[in-house]
Amino acid sequence: MGLLQSVGQGFGTATPASASRAVRQQVLSESARGRVVQWMLPPGASAEMAQLQRPRIVMPGTDGVLALTGPDGQVLQDLYTRVPFMWHSGVRGSIRNVSAHPVLLDVAEPT
């Protein structure tokens, strides 16, 4: 499996629960064919990723590094502003911002 195929897509609950490290989301656009959701992950924040059936296109709004953890272990994903990448459908996992600054991600989700 490829780097991002070993991790599912979509986000569930965020941890830890403290307000300063909570993952925030905002729907930027929505139609009958899909939606774009912006995720803001403060430094050290993490979220469980649900196993979904369709791939997601992710457009980072900031540079940074994410730790993606799936059944195959942890991998790091470098983020570059406005350089998209894809999360493939597959197994469950988690995502954590290991950068020293907040990370913004715009995630395109087909319906």
DSSP file (Angstrom, degrees, kcal/mol; ACC not computed):
  #  RESIDUE AA STRUCTURE BP1 BP2  ACC     N-H-->O    O-->H-N    N-H-->O    O-->H-N    TCO  KAPPA ALPHA  PHI   PSI    X-CA   Y-CA   Z-CA
    1    1 A M              0   0    0      0, 0.0     5,-0.1     0, 0.0     2,-0.0   0.000 360.0 360.0 360.0 148.9    0.0    0.0    0.0
    2    2 A G     >  -     0   0    0      1,-0.1     4,-1.2     2,-0.0     3,-0.3  -0.197 360.0 -89.3 -75.6 173.1    1.1    3.6   -0.6
    3    3 A L  T  4 S+     0   0    0      1,-0.3     3,-0.3     2,-0.2    -1,-0.1   0.888 126.8  29.6 -49.5 -50.0    1.9    6.1    2.0
    4    4 A L  T >4 S+     0   0    0      1,-0.2     3,-0.9     2,-0.1    84,-0.4   0.582 106.6  72.8 -94.0  -9.2   -1.6    7.4    2.3
    5    5 A Q  T 34 S+     0   0    0     -3,-0.3    86,-0.5     1,-0.2    -1,-0.2   0.763  88.4  63.9 -72.3 -23.6   -3.4    4.2    1.4
    6    6 A S  T 3< S+     0   0    0     -4,-1.2     2,-0.4    -3,-0.3    66,-0.3   0.547 100.7  60.5 -77.6  -4.9   -2.5    2.8    4.7
    7    7 A V  S <  S-     0   0    0     -3,-0.9    81,-0.2    63,-0.1    85,-0.2  -0.963  81.7-131.5-123.2 139.9   -4.6    5.4    6.5
    8    8 A G        -     0   0    0     83,-0.6     2,-0.3    -2,-0.4    43,-0.2   0.119  25.8-116.8 -70.2-167.9   -8.4    6.0    6.0
    9    9 A Q        +     0   0    0     41,-0.9    81,-0.1    81,-0.2    -1,-0.1  -0.898  64.4  50.0-133.7 169.1  -10.0    9.3    5.3
   10   10 A G  S    S-     0   0    0     -2,-0.3     2,-0.4    39,-0.2    40,-0.1  -0.012  73.0-102.1  87.3 160.4  -12.4   11.7    7.0
   11   11 A F        +     0   0    0     38,-0.3    38,-0.3     1,-0.1     3,-0.1  -0.924  32.1 175.2-124.1 146.8  -12.2   12.8   10.6
   12   12 A G        -     0   0    0     36,-3.4     2,-0.2    -2,-0.4    -1,-0.1   0.243  58.1  -5.8-112.8-120.9  -14.0   11.8   13.7
   13   13 A T        -     0   0    0      1,-0.0    35,-1.9    34,-0.0    -1,-0.4  -0.536  65.7-133.2 -84.8 146.3  -13.4   12.9   17.2
   14   14 A A  E     -A   47   0A   0     33,-0.2    33,-0.3    -2,-0.2     8,-0.1  -0.715  22.9-125.2 -97.7 147.3  -10.5   15.2   18.1
   15   15 A T  E    S+A   46   0A   0     31,-2.6    31,-2.6    -2,-0.3     2,-0.1  -0.977  77.4  38.9-137.3 150.8   -8.2   14.7   21.0
   16   16 A P  S    S-     0   0    0      0, 0.0     7,-0.2     0, 0.0    30,-0.1   0.666  72.0-142.7 -73.9 172.5   -7.1   16.2   23.4
   17   17 A A        +     0   0    0     -2,-0.1     5,-0.1     5,-0.1    -2,-0.1   0.545  60.0 119.6 -82.7  -6.9  -10.3   17.9   24.5
   18   18 A S    >   -     0   0    0      1,-0.1     3,-1.3     3,-0.1     4,-0.4  -0.322  69.3-127.4 -62.5 141.4   -8.7   21.2   25.5
   19   19 A A  G >  S+     0   0    0      1,-0.3     3,-0.9     2,-0.2    -1,-0.1   0.836 106.2  57.7 -60.3 -35.4  -10.0   24.2   23.6
   20   20 A S  G 3  S+     0   0    0      1,-0.2    -1,-0.3    22,-0.0    25,-0.1   0.722 116.6  34.3 -70.8 -19.5   -6.5   25.3   22.6
   21   21 A R  G <  S+     0   0    0     -3,-1.3    25,-0.3    21,-0.1    -1,-0.2   0.212  88.7 125.6-118.2  13.6   -5.7   22.0   20.9
   22   22 A A    <   -     0   0    0     -3,-0.9     2,-0.3    -4,-0.4    -5,-0.1  -0.521  62.8-120.8 -76.9 139.3   -9.1   21.1   19.6
   23   23 A V        -     0   0    0     23,-0.3     2,-0.4    -2,-0.2    18,-0.2  -0.629  31.9-159.0 -74.8 132.4   -9.4   20.3   15.9
   24   24 A R  E     -E   40   0B   0     16,-2.2    16,-2.8    -2,-0.3     2,-0.3  -0.891   7.8-167.6-116.9 148.2  -11.9   22.7   14.2
   25   25 A Q  E     -E   39   0B   0     -2,-0.4     2,-0.3    14,-0.2    14,-0.2  -0.962   7.3-176.5-134.0 152.9  -13.8   22.3   11.0
   26   26 A Q  E     -E   38   0B   0     12,-1.8    12,-3.2    -2,-0.3     2,-0.6  -0.972  27.8-126.9-147.8 129.9  -15.8   24.5    8.7
   27   27 A V  E     -E   37   0B   0     -2,-0.3    10,-0.2    10,-0.2     3,-0.1  -0.689  26.2-180.0 -77.2 119.8  -17.8   23.6    5.6
   28   28 A L  E     +     0   0B   0      8,-2.9     2,-0.3    -2,-0.6    -1,-0.2   0.797  66.8   1.1 -90.2 -33.1  -16.5   26.0    2.8
   29   29 A S  E     -E   36   0B   0      7,-1.4     7,-2.6     2,-0.0    -1,-0.3  -0.987  62.6-176.7-156.4 145.0  -18.7   24.7    0.0
   30   30 A E  E     +E   35   0B   0     -2,-0.3     2,-0.3     5,-0.2     5,-0.2  -0.988  11.0 153.3-150.4 138.2  -21.4   22.1   -0.4
   31   31 A S  E >   -E   34   0B   0      3,-2.9     3,-0.6    -2,-0.3    -2,-0.0  -0.840  60.1 -84.9-145.6-177.3  -23.5   20.8   -3.3
   32   32 A A  T 3  S+     0   0    0     -2,-0.3     3,-0.1     1,-0.2    79,-0.0   0.711 126.4  50.1 -67.1 -19.6  -25.3   17.6   -4.3
   33   33 A R  T 3  S-     0   0    0      1,-0.3    78,-1.7    77,-0.1     2,-0.3   0.590 124.4 -55.7 -96.8 -12.9  -22.0   16.2   -5.7
   34   34 A G  E <   -EF  31 110B   0     -3,-0.6    -3,-2.9    76,-0.3     2,-0.3  -0.981  47.2-113.9 163.9-173.4  -19.7   16.9   -2.7
   35   35 A R  E     -EF  30 109B   0     74,-2.2    74,-3.3    -2,-0.3     2,-0.5  -0.979  11.9-132.1-150.8 161.5  -18.4   19.4   -0.3
   36   36 A V  E     -EF  29 108B   0     -7,-2.6    -8,-2.9    -2,-0.3    -7,-1.4  -0.984  24.0-170.5-118.7 124.4  -15.1   21.0    0.8
   37   37 A V  E     -EF  27 107B   0     70,-2.5    70,-3.2    -2,-0.5     2,-0.5  -0.953  13.0-144.6-117.6 131.5  -14.4   21.1    4.5
   38   38 A Q  E     -EF  26 106B   0    -12,-3.2   -12,-1.8    -2,-0.4     2,-0.4  -0.838  14.9-162.9 -96.4 129.9  -11.5   23.1    6.1
   39   39 A W  E     -EF  25 105B   0     66,-3.4    66,-2.6    -2,-0.5     2,-0.5  -0.918   5.2-162.5-111.0 136.0   -9.8   21.5    9.0
   40   40 A M  E     -EF  24 104B   0    -16,-2.8   -16,-2.2    -2,-0.4    64,-0.2  -0.978   7.2-173.3-119.1 118.0   -7.6   23.4   11.5
   41   41 A L  E     - F   0 103B   0     62,-2.8    62,-2.3    -2,-0.5   -18,-0.1  -0.933  13.4-147.8-112.5 110.6   -5.2   21.3   13.6
   42   42 A P    >   -     0   0    0      0, 0.0     3,-2.1     0, 0.0    55,-0.3  -0.241  47.5 -67.6 -65.1 165.0   -3.3   23.2   16.3
   43   43 A P  T 3  S+     0   0    0      0, 0.0    55,-0.2     0, 0.0    57,-0.1  -0.319 124.9  10.3 -54.9 131.7    0.2   21.9   17.2
   44   44 A G  T 3  S+     0   0    0     53,-2.4    54,-0.1    55,-0.3     2,-0.1   0.306  95.4 135.4  82.1  -9.4   -0.1   18.5   18.8
   45   45 A A    <   -     0   0    0     -3,-2.1    52,-2.6   -25,-0.1     2,-0.3  -0.396  31.9-172.7 -73.1 149.6   -3.8   18.1   18.0
   46   46 A S  E     -AB  15  96A   0    -31,-2.6   -31,-2.6   -25,-0.3     2,-0.3  -0.938  11.5-167.7-139.7 162.9   -5.0   14.8   16.7
   47   47 A A  E     -AB  14  95A   0     48,-2.4    48,-2.6    -2,-0.3     2,-0.3  -0.993  26.2-116.9-149.2 144.6   -8.2   13.2   15.2
   48   48 A E  E     - B   0  94A   0    -35,-1.9   -36,-3.4    -2,-0.3     2,-0.5  -0.611  29.9-138.8 -76.2 142.7   -9.3    9.7   14.5
   49   49 A M  E     - B   0  93A   0     44,-3.2    44,-1.4    -2,-0.3   -38,-0.3  -0.921  13.3-135.5-107.6 126.6  -10.0    9.1   10.8
   50   50 A A        -     0   0    0     -2,-0.5   -41,-0.9    42,-0.2     2,-0.7  -0.431  24.1-107.8 -75.7 151.1  -13.1    7.2    9.8
   51   51 A Q        -     0   0    0    -43,-0.2     2,-0.3    -2,-0.1    41,-0.1  -0.728  47.4-177.6 -79.9 117.3  -12.9    4.5    7.2
   52   52 A L        -     0   0    0     -2,-0.7    38,-0.9    39,-0.2   -43,-0.1  -0.764  33.3-130.8-117.6 163.4  -14.7    5.8    4.2
   53   53 A Q  S    S+     0   0    0     -2,-0.3    36,-0.2    36,-0.2    -1,-0.1   0.642  85.5  56.4 -88.6 -16.6  -15.5    4.4    0.8
   54   54 A R  S    S-     0   0    0     56,-0.1    36,-0.1    34,-0.1    -2,-0.1  -0.898  83.4-110.7-121.8 147.8  -14.2    7.2   -1.4
   55   55 A P        -     0   0    0      0, 0.0     2,-0.4     0, 0.0    33,-0.2  -0.298  28.0-141.6 -69.5 158.9  -10.9    9.0   -1.7
   56   56 A R  E     -G   87   0B   0     31,-2.6    31,-2.8    53,-0.1     2,-0.5  -0.957   3.9-139.7-121.2 140.2  -10.4   12.6   -0.6
   57   57 A I  E     -GH  86 108B   0     51,-1.2    51,-3.0    -2,-0.4     2,-0.5  -0.890  22.3-159.3 -97.5 128.7   -8.3   15.3   -2.2
   58   58 A V  E     -GH  85 107B   0     27,-3.3    27,-2.1    -2,-0.5    49,-0.2  -0.933  11.2-169.9-115.9 127.9   -6.5   17.4    0.4
   59   59 A M  E     - H   0 106B   0     47,-3.0    47,-2.3    -2,-0.5     2,-0.1  -0.929  20.3-140.3-116.5 104.7   -5.2   20.9   -0.3
   60   60 A P  E     - H   0 105B   0      0, 0.0    22,-2.9     0, 0.0    45,-0.3  -0.398  10.7-163.8 -64.4 137.7   -2.9   22.1    2.5
   61   61 A G  S    S+     0   0    0     43,-3.0     2,-0.3    20,-0.2    44,-0.2   0.491  77.1  28.1 -94.8  -7.7   -3.4   25.8    3.4
   62   62 A T  S    S-     0   0    0     42,-0.8     2,-0.1    18,-0.1    -1,-0.1  -0.965  86.1-104.4-144.8 158.1   -0.1   25.8    5.3
   63   63 A D        +     0   0    0     -2,-0.3     2,-0.3    17,-0.2    17,-0.2  -0.491  63.6 111.2 -74.0 158.1    3.3   24.1    5.2
   64   64 A G  E     -C   79   0A   0     15,-1.7    15,-3.5    -2,-0.1     2,-0.4  -0.980  59.3 -88.7 164.9-170.0    3.7   21.5    8.0
   65   65 A V  E     -C   78   0A   0     -2,-0.3    33,-1.9    13,-0.2    34,-0.6  -0.998  26.8-163.8-136.7 131.1    4.1   17.9    9.0
   66   66 A L  E     -CD  77  97A   0     11,-2.3    11,-2.9    -2,-0.4     2,-0.6  -0.903  14.5-141.4-110.8 142.6    1.3   15.4    9.8
   67   67 A A  E     -CD  76  96A   0     29,-3.2    29,-1.8    -2,-0.4     2,-0.5  -0.930  19.9-165.1 -99.7 118.3    1.8   12.1   11.6
   68   68 A L  E     -CD  75  95A   0      7,-3.0     7,-2.6    -2,-0.6     2,-0.5  -0.915   3.5-167.6-106.1 124.6   -0.5    9.5   10.0
   69   69 A T  E     +CD  74  94A   0     25,-2.7    25,-2.3    -2,-0.5     5,-0.2  -0.959  19.1 147.4-120.0 124.6   -1.0    6.3   11.9
   70   70 A G  E >   -C   73   0A   0      3,-1.8     3,-2.1    -2,-0.5    23,-0.2  -0.655  66.5 -69.0-133.8-169.3   -2.7    3.2   10.5
   71   71 A P  T 3  S+     0   0    0      0, 0.0     3,-0.1     0, 0.0   -64,-0.1   0.760 129.5  57.6 -59.6 -25.6   -2.3   -0.5   10.9
   72   72 A D  T 3  S-     0   0    0    -66,-0.3     2,-0.2     1,-0.3   -65,-0.1   0.401 118.5-103.4 -86.5   3.7    1.1   -0.5    9.2
   73   73 A G  E <   -C   70   0A   0     -3,-2.1    -3,-1.8   -67,-0.1     2,-0.4  -0.597  55.4 -34.0 106.6-170.8    2.5    2.0   11.8
   74   74 A Q  E     +C   69   0A   0     -5,-0.2     2,-0.3    -2,-0.2    -5,-0.2  -0.719  50.7 177.0 -96.3 137.4    3.2    5.7   11.8
   75   75 A V  E     -C   68   0A   0     -7,-2.6    -7,-3.0    -2,-0.4     2,-0.4  -0.943  24.4-127.7-129.9 155.8    4.4    7.7    8.7
   76   76 A L  E     -C   67   0A   0     -2,-0.3     2,-0.5    -9,-0.2    -9,-0.2  -0.869  15.2-159.0-104.7 138.7    5.0   11.4    8.4
   77   77 A Q  E     -C   66   0A   0    -11,-2.9   -11,-2.3    -2,-0.4     2,-0.2  -0.961  11.7-143.1-118.4 113.0    3.5   13.4    5.6
   78   78 A D  E     -C   65   0A   0     -2,-0.5     2,-0.4   -13,-0.2   -13,-0.2  -0.562  17.1-149.6 -72.4 137.5    5.1   16.7    4.7
   79   79 A L  E     -C   64   0A   0    -15,-3.5   -15,-1.7    -2,-0.2     2,-0.4  -0.901  11.9-170.0-110.9 138.0    2.6   19.4    3.7
   80   80 A Y    >   -     0   0    0      3,-0.5     3,-2.3    -2,-0.4   -17,-0.2  -0.997  37.8 -97.8-127.6 130.7    3.3   22.2    1.3
   81   81 A T  T 3  S-     0   0    0     -2,-0.4   -20,-0.2     1,-0.3   -18,-0.1  -0.186 104.5  -3.4 -50.8 126.5    0.9   25.1    0.8
   82   82 A R  T 3  S+     0   0    0    -22,-2.9    -1,-0.3     1,-0.2   -21,-0.1   0.682  97.7 122.0  61.4  24.2   -1.4   24.6   -2.1
   83   83 A V    <   -     0   0    0     -3,-2.3    -3,-0.5   -23,-0.2    -1,-0.2  -0.927  55.5-146.8-110.9 104.0    0.3   21.3   -3.2
   84   84 A P        +     0   0    0      0, 0.0     2,-0.3     0, 0.0   -25,-0.2  -0.226  20.3 179.3 -73.6 158.1   -2.6   18.7   -3.1
   85   85 A F  E     -G   58   0B   0    -27,-2.1   -27,-3.3   -81,-0.0     2,-0.4  -0.925  23.0-115.7-145.4 171.1   -2.4   15.1   -2.2
   86   86 A M  E     -G   57   0B   0     -2,-0.3     2,-0.6   -29,-0.2   -29,-0.2  -0.912   5.7-152.9-118.9 137.3   -4.9   12.2   -1.9
   87   87 A W  E     -G   56   0B   0    -31,-2.8   -31,-2.6    -2,-0.4     2,-0.1  -0.945  28.2-145.1 -99.7 119.2   -6.1   10.1    1.0
   88   88 A H        -     0   0    0     -2,-0.6   -36,-0.2   -84,-0.4   -34,-0.1  -0.456  21.2 -98.2 -83.0 155.4   -7.2    6.8   -0.5
   89   89 A S  S    S+     0   0    0    -36,-0.2     2,-0.3    -2,-0.1   -36,-0.2  -0.360  76.3  85.9 -66.9 153.9  -10.2    4.8    0.8
   90   90 A G        +     0   0    0    -38,-0.9   -81,-0.2   -36,-0.1   -82,-0.1  -0.967  66.2  11.1 157.6-139.7   -9.2    2.0    3.2
   91   91 A V        -     0   0    0    -86,-0.5   -83,-0.6    -2,-0.3   -39,-0.2  -0.201  69.9 -95.5 -79.8 163.4   -8.5    1.3    6.7
   92   92 A R        +     0   0    0    -85,-0.2     2,-0.3   -41,-0.1   -42,-0.2  -0.288  53.4 142.2 -70.9 160.2   -9.0    3.4    9.9
   93   93 A G  E     -B   49   0A   0    -44,-1.4   -44,-3.2   -23,-0.2     2,-0.3  -0.926  38.6-104.5-171.1-165.0   -6.3    5.5   11.4
   94   94 A S  E     -BD  48  69A   0    -25,-2.3   -25,-2.7   -46,-0.3     2,-0.4  -0.953  15.6-147.6-140.7 161.5   -5.4    8.7   13.1
   95   95 A I  E     -BD  47  68A   0    -48,-2.6   -48,-2.4    -2,-0.3     2,-0.4  -0.984  14.1-176.2-131.5 140.1   -3.8   12.0   12.1
   96   96 A R  E     -BD  46  67A   0    -29,-1.8   -29,-3.2    -2,-0.4     2,-0.8  -1.000  26.9-127.6-141.1 136.9   -1.7   14.3   14.3
   97   97 A N  E     + D   0  66A   0    -52,-2.6   -53,-2.4    -2,-0.4   -31,-0.2  -0.745  27.2 173.9 -82.6 112.6   -0.2   17.7   13.7
   98   98 A V        +     0   0    0    -33,-1.9   -32,-0.2    -2,-0.8    -1,-0.1   0.273  45.7 108.8-101.7   9.6    3.5   17.4   14.7
   99   99 A S  S    S-     0   0    0    -34,-0.6   -55,-0.3     2,-0.2     4,-0.1  -0.371  78.2-122.8 -77.7 163.5    4.3   20.9   13.4
  100  100 A A  S    S+     0   0    0    -57,-0.1    -1,-0.1    -2,-0.1   -36,-0.0   0.387  94.6  45.7 -86.0   2.8    5.1   23.8   15.7
  101  101 A H  S    S-     0   0    0    -59,-0.1    -2,-0.2   -60,-0.1   -57,-0.1  -0.907 101.1 -76.7-139.6 163.9    2.2   25.8   14.2
  102  102 A P        -     0   0    0      0, 0.0     2,-0.4     0, 0.0    -2,-0.1  -0.285  42.5-144.1 -61.6 149.6   -1.4   25.3   13.3
  103  103 A V  E     -F   41   0B   0    -62,-2.3   -62,-2.8    -4,-0.1     2,-0.4  -0.967   6.8-155.9-118.4 132.2   -2.1   23.3   10.0
  104  104 A L  E     -F   40   0B   0     -2,-0.4   -43,-3.0   -64,-0.2   -42,-0.8  -0.910  11.9-177.0-107.1 134.8   -5.0   24.1    7.7
  105  105 A L  E     -FH  39  60B   0    -66,-2.6   -66,-3.4    -2,-0.4     2,-0.6  -0.997  16.7-155.7-131.5 128.5   -6.3   21.5    5.3
  106  106 A D  E     -FH  38  59B   0    -47,-2.3   -47,-3.0    -2,-0.4     2,-0.5  -0.926  20.1-164.0 -99.2 120.2   -9.1   21.9    2.7
  107  107 A V  E     -FH  37  58B   0    -70,-3.2   -70,-2.5    -2,-0.6     2,-0.6  -0.923  10.5-149.6-114.2 118.8  -10.6   18.4    2.2
  108  108 A A  E     -FH  36  57B   0    -51,-3.0   -51,-1.2    -2,-0.5   -72,-0.2  -0.782  17.8-171.9 -87.8 120.5  -12.8   17.7   -0.9
  109  109 A E  E     -F   35   0B   0    -74,-3.3   -74,-2.2    -2,-0.6   -53,-0.1  -0.947  12.2-146.1-118.5 111.6  -15.3   15.0   -0.1
  110  110 A P  E      F   34   0B   0      0, 0.0   -76,-0.3     0, 0.0   -56,-0.1  -0.421 360.0 360.0 -71.4 152.6  -17.5   13.5   -2.8
  111  111 A T              0   0    0    -78,-1.7   -77,-0.2    -2,-0.1   -78,-0.1   0.417 360.0 360.0-103.5 360.0  -21.0   12.5   -1.9
